[in-house]
Amino acid sequence: MVHTKKDDEQQLLVAQRLIEFEKLIKAQPQLPHNISSTLLRRFLHATRGDLAAAQRLLELNYAQRNKHAQIFIDRDPMDASSQQLLQVADLVPLPGLTPENNKLLFYRLIDYDADKFNFTASIKVFFMVADCRFATETEGRLSDGEIPIFDMAGYTLRHLTKTALSALRVYMKFVQEAHPVRLKEIHVLNCPSYLDKVLTVVKPFIKSEVFKLIHFHLPDADTPYQHFPRAMMPHEYGGEAGKMADLKQHWMQLLQQQREYLMDAGNWRLNKCSKKSPTQSLKTLEID
């Protein structure tokens, strides 16, 4: 890729905005004072450099975390429930970016025994993986958007009965309103015949504009690859990204490396030194 003067100017602008953003955040006494520049850059990127929008999104993010500390703060990637969930399911950001500069995030069951599936643990691990990713992103290109891919192979009605609606509500609200990403598409692979029953449970929590982004695919269909390259998928799906077990091992190691960061409540708890409430309603998650 040819490096141009315009690229240099753009990088300088981003750096200046980041310095301004850091000053803004440090002036908010209720927020943790050790939020990394890497994480702040993610919020700026998600709001296309809009400082005010980035600040509102970050405040809402931390307000939701503190409201639901049992999911976002009281956590340990190495505890029994998290480790069991990681033996039952894969939650893996796939390497690389699509030609449209989007990130693929892949989720599937690998042990189909519903008795081993803990829905709330899956939500906690989902956000721990996301927090690890946002904390360790390099200075290179950030994705313009996110494309979650859910493989429903092995998902049964017994799994559906284990859905904790309280945790589902928290998950849906957070990812649609407080998550620093721009959602592009959502793909559901290997849809079962009882998909209507699954949608009866989850659809009430999904905003209409987000639901329009969901693409449902029949078992073994090639239709997903009209939206993103098959080559970016794991070997098990005919792709070139590597074996899923190897891809997952990388993220399990990262969870272990970032354990102290994830578990340190000081990184996530709001300070009580200010009466200002950061819970103002915001719909900054951009839908494209």
C-alpha positions as CSV (number, residue, x, y, z in Angstrom):
1,M,0.0,0.0,0.0
2,V,1.4,3.4,-1.0
3,H,1.8,5.9,1.8
4,T,0.7,9.4,0.9
5,K,0.9,12.9,2.3
6,K,-2.9,12.6,2.9
7,D,-2.3,9.6,5.1
8,D,0.2,11.5,7.2
9,E,-2.3,14.4,7.5
10,Q,-5.0,12.0,8.5
11,Q,-2.9,10.3,11.2
12,L,-1.9,13.7,12.6
13,L,-5.6,14.7,12.8
14,V,-6.4,11.5,14.6
15,A,-3.5,12.0,17.0
16,Q,-4.7,15.6,17.8
17,R,-8.3,14.4,18.3
18,L,-7.1,11.7,20.7
19,I,-5.2,14.3,22.8
20,E,-8.3,16.4,22.9
21,F,-10.4,13.4,23.9
22,E,-7.9,12.4,26.7
23,K,-8.2,15.9,28.1
24,L,-12.0,15.8,28.0
25,I,-12.1,12.4,29.8
26,K,-9.6,13.4,32.5
27,A,-11.9,16.4,33.2
28,Q,-14.8,13.9,34.1
29,P,-14.2,13.0,37.7
30,Q,-16.7,10.2,37.7
31,L,-14.8,8.3,35.1
32,P,-11.8,6.0,35.8
33,H,-8.6,8.1,35.3
34,N,-6.6,5.2,33.8
35,I,-8.6,4.6,30.6
36,S,-5.9,3.8,28.0
37,S,-5.4,5.8,24.8
38,T,-5.9,2.6,22.8
39,L,-9.4,2.3,24.2
40,L,-10.2,6.0,23.8
41,R,-9.1,5.7,20.2
42,R,-11.6,2.9,19.7
43,F,-14.5,5.2,21.0
44,L,-13.3,8.0,18.7
45,H,-13.2,5.7,15.8
46,A,-16.7,4.3,16.4
47,T,-18.1,7.9,16.3
48,R,-16.0,8.9,13.3
49,G,-14.0,11.4,15.3
50,D,-16.9,13.3,16.9
51,L,-15.5,14.2,20.3
52,A,-18.9,15.0,21.9
53,A,-20.4,11.7,20.6
54,A,-17.4,9.7,21.7
55,Q,-17.6,11.2,25.2
56,R,-21.4,10.4,25.4
57,L,-20.8,6.9,24.1
58,L,-18.0,6.2,26.6
59,E,-20.1,7.6,29.5
60,L,-23.0,5.4,28.6
61,N,-20.7,2.4,28.2
62,Y,-19.3,2.9,31.8
63,A,-22.8,3.6,33.2
64,Q,-24.1,0.3,31.8
65,R,-21.1,-1.5,33.1
66,N,-21.7,-0.2,36.6
67,K,-25.4,-0.8,36.5
68,H,-24.7,-4.5,35.7
69,A,-21.5,-5.1,37.6
70,Q,-22.3,-8.9,37.8
71,I,-21.6,-9.1,34.1
72,F,-19.0,-6.4,33.4
73,I,-17.0,-5.9,36.6
74,D,-17.3,-9.0,38.8
75,R,-15.6,-11.3,36.4
76,D,-12.6,-13.7,35.9
77,P,-11.8,-15.3,32.6
78,M,-10.1,-18.2,34.5
79,D,-13.0,-19.0,36.8
80,A,-14.9,-22.3,36.5
81,S,-17.9,-20.9,34.7
82,S,-15.9,-19.0,32.1
83,Q,-13.6,-21.9,31.5
84,Q,-16.5,-24.3,31.1
85,L,-18.2,-22.0,28.6
86,L,-14.9,-21.8,26.6
87,Q,-15.0,-25.7,26.4
88,V,-18.6,-25.5,25.1
89,A,-18.4,-22.6,22.7
90,D,-16.1,-20.7,20.4
91,L,-16.2,-16.9,20.6
92,V,-13.4,-15.9,18.2
93,P,-12.6,-12.6,16.3
94,L,-11.3,-13.8,13.0
95,P,-8.0,-12.5,11.7
96,G,-7.8,-9.8,9.0
97,L,-10.4,-7.5,7.5
98,T,-12.8,-7.8,4.6
99,P,-12.2,-5.9,1.4
100,E,-14.7,-3.3,2.9
101,N,-12.5,-3.0,6.0
102,N,-14.9,-4.9,8.3
103,K,-14.1,-7.3,11.1
104,L,-15.6,-10.8,11.2
105,L,-16.5,-12.2,14.7
106,F,-17.4,-15.9,14.9
107,Y,-19.5,-17.6,17.5
108,R,-20.6,-21.3,17.6
109,L,-21.2,-24.2,19.9
110,I,-18.7,-27.0,19.9
111,D,-20.3,-29.2,22.6
112,Y,-24.0,-29.6,21.9
113,D,-25.0,-30.8,25.4
114,A,-27.4,-28.1,26.6
115,D,-26.8,-29.1,30.3
116,K,-23.2,-27.7,29.9
117,F,-24.4,-24.4,28.4
118,N,-24.5,-21.4,30.8
119,F,-26.1,-18.4,29.0
120,T,-25.0,-15.8,31.5
121,A,-21.4,-17.1,31.4
122,S,-21.5,-16.8,27.6
123,I,-22.5,-13.1,27.8
124,K,-19.7,-12.4,30.3
125,V,-17.1,-14.2,28.2
126,F,-18.3,-12.4,25.0
127,F,-17.6,-9.0,26.7
128,M,-14.3,-10.2,28.1
129,V,-13.1,-11.2,24.6
130,A,-14.3,-7.8,23.3
131,D,-12.5,-5.9,26.1
132,C,-9.3,-7.8,25.4
133,R,-9.5,-7.0,21.7
134,F,-10.2,-3.3,22.3
135,A,-7.3,-3.1,24.8
136,T,-4.7,-4.7,22.5
137,E,-5.6,-3.2,19.1
138,T,-2.5,-2.0,17.3
139,E,-1.9,1.4,15.9
140,G,-2.7,0.1,12.4
141,R,-6.1,0.2,10.7
142,L,-9.1,-0.2,12.9
143,S,-12.1,-1.9,11.2
144,D,-14.7,0.4,9.7
145,G,-17.4,-2.0,10.9
146,E,-18.2,-5.3,12.6
147,I,-19.9,-8.4,11.2
148,P,-20.9,-11.0,13.8
149,I,-21.5,-14.5,12.5
150,F,-23.5,-17.0,14.6
151,D,-23.4,-20.6,13.6
152,M,-26.6,-22.3,15.1
153,A,-25.4,-25.8,14.4
154,G,-26.1,-27.9,17.5
155,Y,-28.3,-25.2,19.0
156,T,-31.5,-26.9,20.3
157,L,-34.7,-25.9,22.0
158,R,-33.2,-27.1,25.2
159,H,-30.5,-24.4,24.8
160,L,-33.3,-21.9,24.2
161,T,-34.9,-22.8,27.5
162,K,-31.6,-21.9,29.3
163,T,-31.7,-18.3,28.0
164,A,-31.6,-15.9,31.0
165,L,-33.8,-13.1,29.9
166,S,-32.2,-10.6,32.3
167,A,-28.8,-11.3,30.8
168,L,-30.2,-11.2,27.3
169,R,-31.7,-7.8,28.0
170,V,-28.4,-6.5,29.3
171,Y,-26.5,-7.9,26.3
172,M,-28.9,-6.5,23.7
173,K,-29.0,-3.0,25.3
174,F,-25.2,-2.8,25.6
175,V,-24.3,-4.0,22.1
176,Q,-26.9,-1.8,20.5
177,E,-26.4,1.4,22.5
178,A,-23.1,1.4,24.4
179,H,-20.6,-0.8,22.4
180,P,-17.9,1.2,20.5
181,V,-18.5,-0.4,17.2
182,R,-20.3,0.3,13.9
183,L,-22.5,-2.7,13.1
184,K,-22.6,-3.5,9.4
185,E,-24.3,-6.9,9.1
186,I,-25.2,-10.0,11.2
187,H,-25.2,-13.5,9.8
188,V,-26.9,-16.5,11.3
189,L,-25.6,-19.8,9.7
190,N,-27.3,-23.2,9.8
191,C,-30.7,-21.9,10.8
192,P,-32.9,-24.6,12.3
193,S,-36.5,-25.3,11.5
194,Y,-37.6,-23.9,14.8
195,L,-35.9,-20.5,14.2
196,D,-39.3,-18.8,14.7
197,K,-39.3,-20.0,18.3
198,V,-35.8,-18.6,18.8
199,L,-36.9,-15.2,17.3
200,T,-40.0,-15.1,19.6
201,V,-37.6,-14.9,22.5
202,V,-34.9,-12.6,21.2
203,K,-36.7,-10.3,18.7
204,P,-38.4,-8.1,21.4
205,F,-34.9,-7.0,22.5
206,I,-33.6,-6.1,19.0
207,K,-34.1,-2.6,17.5
208,S,-35.9,-2.6,14.2
209,E,-32.9,-1.0,12.4
210,V,-30.6,-3.7,13.8
211,F,-33.0,-6.6,12.9
212,K,-32.8,-5.4,9.2
213,L,-29.1,-6.1,9.3
214,I,-29.6,-9.8,10.1
215,H,-29.2,-12.4,7.3
216,F,-30.4,-15.9,7.9
217,H,-28.8,-18.8,6.1
218,L,-30.0,-22.4,5.6
219,P,-27.7,-25.3,6.6
220,D,-24.7,-25.7,4.3
221,A,-25.7,-22.7,2.2
222,D,-23.1,-20.7,0.2
223,T,-25.2,-17.5,0.6
224,P,-23.0,-16.1,3.4
225,Y,-20.1,-15.8,1.0
226,Q,-22.0,-13.3,-1.1
227,H,-21.3,-10.9,1.8
228,F,-17.8,-11.7,3.0
229,P,-14.9,-13.8,1.6
230,R,-15.0,-17.5,2.4
231,A,-11.2,-17.3,2.5
232,M,-11.5,-15.4,5.8
233,M,-13.3,-18.3,7.5
234,P,-11.6,-21.1,9.5
235,H,-10.5,-24.2,7.7
236,E,-13.6,-26.1,9.0
237,Y,-15.7,-23.8,6.8
238,G,-13.6,-24.0,3.7
239,G,-11.6,-20.9,4.5
240,E,-7.9,-20.0,4.9
241,A,-7.9,-18.4,8.3
242,G,-6.5,-21.5,10.1
243,K,-8.0,-24.2,12.3
244,M,-10.6,-22.9,14.7
245,A,-8.8,-24.6,17.6
246,D,-5.6,-22.6,16.9
247,L,-7.5,-19.3,16.4
248,K,-9.3,-19.9,19.7
249,Q,-6.1,-20.8,21.5
250,H,-4.7,-17.3,20.7
251,W,-7.7,-15.7,22.3
252,M,-7.7,-17.9,25.3
253,Q,-4.0,-17.0,25.9
254,L,-4.9,-13.3,25.5
255,L,-7.7,-13.6,28.1
256,Q,-5.2,-15.1,30.5
257,Q,-2.6,-12.4,29.7
258,Q,-5.2,-9.7,30.2
259,R,-6.8,-11.3,33.3
260,E,-5.5,-8.6,35.8
261,Y,-6.8,-5.8,33.5
262,L,-10.2,-7.4,33.1
263,M,-10.6,-8.2,36.8
264,D,-9.3,-4.8,38.2
265,A,-12.5,-3.0,39.2
266,G,-10.5,0.3,39.1
267,N,-10.5,0.0,35.3
268,W,-14.3,-0.1,35.2
269,R,-16.0,1.4,38.3
270,L,-17.3,4.9,38.2
271,N,-16.0,7.3,40.9
272,K,-18.6,8.6,43.4
273,C,-17.0,12.0,43.7
274,S,-19.5,13.6,41.3
275,K,-23.2,13.9,41.2
276,K,-23.2,14.0,37.4
277,S,-25.0,11.1,35.9
278,P,-23.6,9.6,32.7
279,T,-26.8,7.6,32.0
280,Q,-28.2,9.9,29.5
281,S,-29.9,8.1,26.6
282,L,-27.7,7.7,23.5
283,K,-28.1,5.8,20.3
284,T,-24.5,6.3,19.1
285,L,-24.0,2.8,17.8
286,E,-24.0,3.5,14.1
287,I,-26.0,1.3,11.8
288,D,-24.8,1.3,8.2
